[in-house]
């Protein structure tokens, strides 16, 4: 069964956390959970919303790039984002400006867009356009007048590569990503990760079409540490310094992030019960 991968679920969670539950700003149209989807509905066949069980003969999402052929798994490799409108810093931002910004970053060759294959969007609500890294297509169907479709090369999904940096930069650029999450935003992320790690299911949308998917993982220390690191990342104000800069090499980004992850911040971000489990696991490994 086609499933929603953890790295795209993290993007979904990030967008919902900041475009749905922040009460400190004026919101005209919230981004709802049903408007951010990953897995195609049961009738969906072919395309990046489908995993290996639903691709079709000569599926463009498989045959046009070796990155897709080599990365094909049961994971979907697409994300749909529905309409929203927010006011921040005296300016209004919506699905159109968000999509145009993302396409602009792709066109400029920003490092955090390298795994994006295509973006199907509308810059004005009247015409549908497509940015295609491979230059195969320039448009899409009219459903993209009210939602934007992101396709990711399948090998990046298979590798579990973090796909949130581009979207973090957008949220930071419009003033919605802060040093610390609101309690509601953190609960949204916790809810999504609890569902992923302990047997829940992802929410999807019916546009494009897109539906629900699910992913399960073991109740492991690794899963808990993944969630802890997500909290650390959200609390880390140092990241904003890198939000508007493009780096030619990934090590520069990694070094910048790691430099700000002090022991004090890591300790503050890990709940006491989890800290006890981490300590016990480390003690066990050192004694082995």
C-alpha positions in Angstrom: 0.0 0.0 0.0 1.3 3.4 -0.9 2.4 5.2 2.2 3.3 8.7 3.4 7.0 9.0 4.1 8.3 10.6 7.3 10.2 13.4 5.5 7.1 14.6 3.7 5.0 14.2 6.8 7.4 16.6 8.5 6.8 19.2 5.8 3.1 18.8 6.2 3.4 19.2 9.9 5.5 22.3 9.6 3.1 24.0 7.3 0.1 23.2 9.4 1.9 24.3 12.6 2.4 27.8 11.2 -0.4 28.3 8.8 -3.2 26.9 10.9 -2.8 27.3 14.7 -1.0 30.6 15.4 -3.4 33.0 17.1 -1.0 35.9 17.3 -1.7 37.1 13.8 -4.7 38.0 11.7 -5.8 35.0 9.6 -8.2 35.3 6.7 -8.0 31.7 5.5 -6.4 28.9 7.6 -4.6 26.0 5.9 -6.7 23.0 7.1 -5.3 19.5 7.6 -7.5 18.1 4.8 -5.8 20.6 2.4 -2.3 19.2 2.8 -2.0 15.8 1.2 0.6 13.3 0.3 -0.9 10.0 -0.7 -3.4 9.7 -3.6 -6.9 8.4 -2.9 -7.6 4.7 -3.7 -8.6 5.4 -7.3 -5.4 7.3 -8.0 -3.0 5.5 -10.4 0.3 6.9 -11.6 2.3 10.0 -10.7 4.2 11.1 -7.7 1.3 10.7 -5.3 1.6 6.9 -5.8 4.1 4.4 -4.6 5.3 1.3 -6.5 2.0 -0.5 -6.0 0.1 2.2 -8.0 2.5 3.3 -10.8 1.4 2.6 -14.3 3.3 1.5 -17.5 5.7 4.3 -18.6 4.7 6.4 -15.6 6.4 9.8 -16.0 7.1 9.8 -12.3 9.4 6.8 -12.8 10.8 6.6 -16.3 11.9 10.2 -17.0 14.7 10.3 -14.4 17.2 7.8 -13.1 16.6 9.4 -9.7 13.0 8.3 -9.8 13.7 4.8 -11.3 16.4 4.1 -8.6 14.3 5.6 -5.8 10.9 3.9 -6.4 9.4 2.4 -3.2 6.0 2.2 -1.7 6.4 5.8 -0.6 4.5 8.6 -2.3 6.8 11.5 -3.4 4.5 14.5 -3.7 2.8 17.1 -1.5 -0.3 19.2 -2.3 -0.9 22.5 -0.5 -4.3 24.1 -0.5 -5.4 27.7 -0.3 -4.5 30.0 2.6 -4.2 33.7 3.3 -2.3 35.2 6.2 -1.4 38.7 7.2 2.1 39.2 8.8 4.3 42.2 9.1 1.6 44.4 7.4 1.6 42.2 4.3 -0.8 39.6 3.0 0.6 36.2 1.9 -1.3 33.4 0.2 -1.0 30.3 -1.9 -0.2 32.3 -5.0 2.7 34.2 -3.4 3.9 31.1 -1.6 4.0 29.1 -4.9 5.7 31.9 -6.8 8.3 32.3 -4.1 9.1 28.5 -4.2 9.3 28.5 -8.0 11.7 31.5 -7.8 13.9 29.6 -5.4 14.0 26.6 -7.8 14.8 28.8 -10.8 17.6 30.5 -8.8 19.1 27.0 -8.0 18.8 27.3 -4.2 20.5 24.4 -2.5 17.4 23.3 -0.6 15.4 22.8 -3.9 17.7 20.2 -5.5 15.3 17.4 -4.7 12.2 19.0 -6.2 11.3 17.6 -9.6 8.3 19.9 -10.4 5.9 22.5 -9.0 2.4 22.8 -10.6 0.7 26.0 -9.5 -1.2 29.1 -10.4 0.4 32.5 -10.0 -2.9 34.4 -10.3 -5.8 31.9 -9.9 -6.5 32.1 -13.6 -3.7 30.2 -15.4 -1.9 27.0 -14.4 1.8 26.8 -14.8 4.4 24.2 -14.1 8.1 24.5 -13.2 9.7 21.3 -14.3 13.4 20.7 -13.6 13.6 18.3 -16.5 11.9 20.8 -18.9 9.3 18.3 -20.0 6.0 20.2 -19.3 4.8 23.7 -18.7 1.2 23.4 -17.4 -1.3 21.2 -15.6 -5.0 20.6 -15.1 -7.3 23.2 -13.6 -7.4 21.7 -10.1 -4.1 23.5 -9.6 -5.9 26.8 -9.7 -6.7 26.2 -6.0 -3.9 24.0 -4.9 -0.2 23.7 -5.5 1.5 20.4 -6.2 5.2 19.6 -5.3 6.9 16.5 -6.7 10.1 15.3 -5.2 12.7 13.0 -6.9 12.0 9.6 -5.4 15.6 8.8 -4.5 15.5 11.7 -2.0 12.4 10.3 -0.4 13.9 6.8 -0.3 17.0 8.3 1.4 14.9 10.0 4.0 16.4 13.4 3.2 15.0 16.3 5.2 12.7 18.4 2.9 11.7 21.1 5.4 14.5 23.7 4.8 12.9 25.4 1.8 9.6 25.7 3.6 11.3 26.9 6.8 12.9 29.6 4.8 9.6 30.7 3.3 7.9 30.8 6.7 10.8 32.8 8.2 10.9 35.2 5.2 7.2 36.2 5.9 7.7 36.4 9.6 5.7 33.3 10.6 8.5 31.1 11.9 9.6 32.3 15.3 12.3 31.3 17.7 9.8 29.2 19.7 6.6 27.4 18.6 3.3 28.2 20.3 2.0 25.4 22.5 -0.7 24.7 19.9 1.8 24.4 17.1 3.9 22.0 19.1 0.9 19.9 19.9 0.2 19.7 16.2 3.6 18.4 15.5 3.5 16.0 18.4 0.2 14.7 17.2 1.5 14.0 13.7 4.7 12.3 15.0 2.8 10.3 17.5 0.5 9.0 14.7 3.5 8.2 12.6 5.6 6.4 15.2 2.8 4.7 17.2 0.3 3.5 14.6 -1.7 6.6 13.5 -2.4 7.6 10.0 -1.7 10.6 7.9 -4.4 12.9 6.6 -4.7 13.6 2.9 -6.8 15.6 0.5 -9.0 14.6 -2.4 -7.7 17.2 -4.9 -5.3 16.1 -7.7 -6.6 13.5 -6.4 -5.1 12.9 -3.1 -6.3 11.0 -0.1 -5.1 9.4 3.1 -2.0 7.3 3.7 -0.5 5.7 6.8 2.9 4.8 8.1 3.8 2.8 11.1 7.1 2.5 12.9 8.3 0.8 16.1 8.2 2.4 19.5 11.9 2.9 19.5 14.5 5.2 21.0 15.3 6.4 17.5 11.8 7.5 16.9 11.7 9.4 20.2 15.0 11.1 19.5 13.7 12.1 16.0 10.9 14.0 17.7 13.3 15.5 20.2 15.5 16.8 17.4 12.5 18.4 15.8 11.8 20.3 19.0 15.4 21.4 19.2 15.2 22.6 15.6 12.1 24.6 16.4 13.6 26.2 19.5 16.9 27.1 17.7 16.9 30.8 17.0 20.3 30.5 15.3 18.7 28.9 12.3 17.1 32.2 11.3 20.5 33.6 10.5 20.8 31.1 7.7 17.2 31.4 6.5 17.9 33.9 3.7 21.3 32.6 2.6 22.1 30.0 -0.1 25.1 27.7 0.4 27.0 26.0 -2.4 27.8 23.1 -0.2 25.7 21.2 2.3 28.6 20.9 4.9 28.4 24.7 5.5 24.7 24.3 6.4 25.4 21.4 8.7 28.3 23.1 10.4 26.1 26.2 11.0 23.3 24.2 12.6 25.5 22.0 14.7 27.4 25.0 16.0 24.2 26.2 17.7 23.1 22.9 19.2 24.7 23.4 22.6 24.4 20.7 25.3 22.2 23.1 27.2 19.7 23.5 24.4 19.6 19.8 23.7 19.0 19.1 27.4 16.2 21.7 27.6 14.4 20.2 24.6 14.3 16.6 25.8 11.5 15.8 28.2 12.6 14.2 31.5 11.2 10.8 30.8 12.9 10.7 27.4 16.1 11.9 28.9 16.0 9.0 31.3 15.6 6.5 28.5 18.4 8.1 26.5 20.7 7.9 29.6 19.8 4.3 30.2 20.5 3.4 26.5 23.8 5.2 26.6 24.8 3.4 29.8 23.8 0.1 28.2 25.9 0.7 25.1 29.0 1.9 27.1 28.8 -1.2 29.3 28.6 -3.6 26.3 
